[in-house]
Amino acid sequence: MQTVRRRAVLVAPASDDRKARKALASTADEVVLDLEDAVTPENKESARTAAAALVAEFGAQRPVSIRVNAFDTEWFTDDLAACAAMGGGLSAAVVPKAESPEHLTEADRLLGDSPAALQILVETPTGIRDVAHLCAATDRLAAIIIGYADLGAALGRWPSAPPSVWHPIQESVLVAARAAGVSVVDGPHLTIADDDAFRNAKTWVRDLGFDGTWVIHPSQIDSATEIFTPDPESVEDARRVLAALEEAADRGDGAAKLDGRMLDEALAVSARRVLAKAGPA
């Protein structure tokens, strides 16, 4: 499977060629072509065909994933079969409304020998309740995303609720994802503006430990990328931490010091995560 940074993930309807191509030409780390919410029932098959053509055209150049229809719909099996046929061009299949490990194991089975990863959207109370089981369902899982719109509707929560209201859910998803070793990505803000509300919400989840966010408009890509990219000082410190630990290991020392800090494996894990988010030097 590809190693993909998911600081800014742009979602675009596979059924709208203009929007899809604009998304694929953007600076987003990953583009998700949507077969689900953005596509009407009568256009599901044509959107699937269009998505396959776009993956074939762009998949070798950038990470392209596909959000399939939910497990309990008539399109799920055909969507996953189409994803399986896309070969190495497809980065991942994204399963929405994931509620049971069965949803993931069946998606895994349908992908067969495809190198594509799986991602899941947790956007129902059942999915949140069982999130740890979902994250452990298959080794193919690469990322988990919170879907606020459907989840908020199911919970009776106002769309305008402040970021802190979501903290317990965000924390449970984060812990489950980290325990399973998968990326944890925030769902899209429910506006398309790159404004203070958007930036504050994404800074909040960045500080919690999230790796990135979905966005639904290209105007939000630059801010999301900046928020989820470590600053140069953090990157330099991470490199120095790892260098100091390596030098201590070469000397046979069990501990290392740097700037008055005692360094250990926990700090090494944090340093590696910072460098992974920063990307190639």
Salt bridges, closest charged atoms under 4 A:
ASP17 OD2 - ARG21 NE 3.10
ASP29 OD1 - ARG7 NH2 2.72
GLU30 OE1 - ARG6 NE 2.98
ASP34 OD1 - ARG67 NE 2.77
GLU36 OE1 - ARG67 NE 3.49
GLU36 OE2 - LYS97 NZ 2.69
GLU57 OE1 - ARG21 NH2 2.88
ASP79 OD1 - ARG48 NE 2.74
GLU106 OE2 - ARG109 NH2 2.70
ASP108 OD1 - ARG140 NE 2.86
ASP130 OD2 - ARG129 NH2 2.99
ASP150 OD2 - LYS97 NZ 3.85
GLU171 OE1 - HIS167 NE2 3.62
ASP186 OD2 - LYS202 NZ 2.66
ASP194 OD1 - ARG199 NH1 2.87
ASP196 OD1 - ARG199 NH2 2.99
ASP207 OD1 - ARG206 NE 2.61
ASP211 OD1 - ARG178 NH2 3.06
ASP211 OD1 - LYS277 NZ 3.72
ASP237 OD1 - ARG261 NH2 2.73
ASP253 OD2 - ARG251 NE 2.87
ASP259 OD2 - ARG240 NH1 2.90
ASP259 OD2 - ARG261 NH2 3.79
GLU265 OE2 - ARG272 NH1 2.91
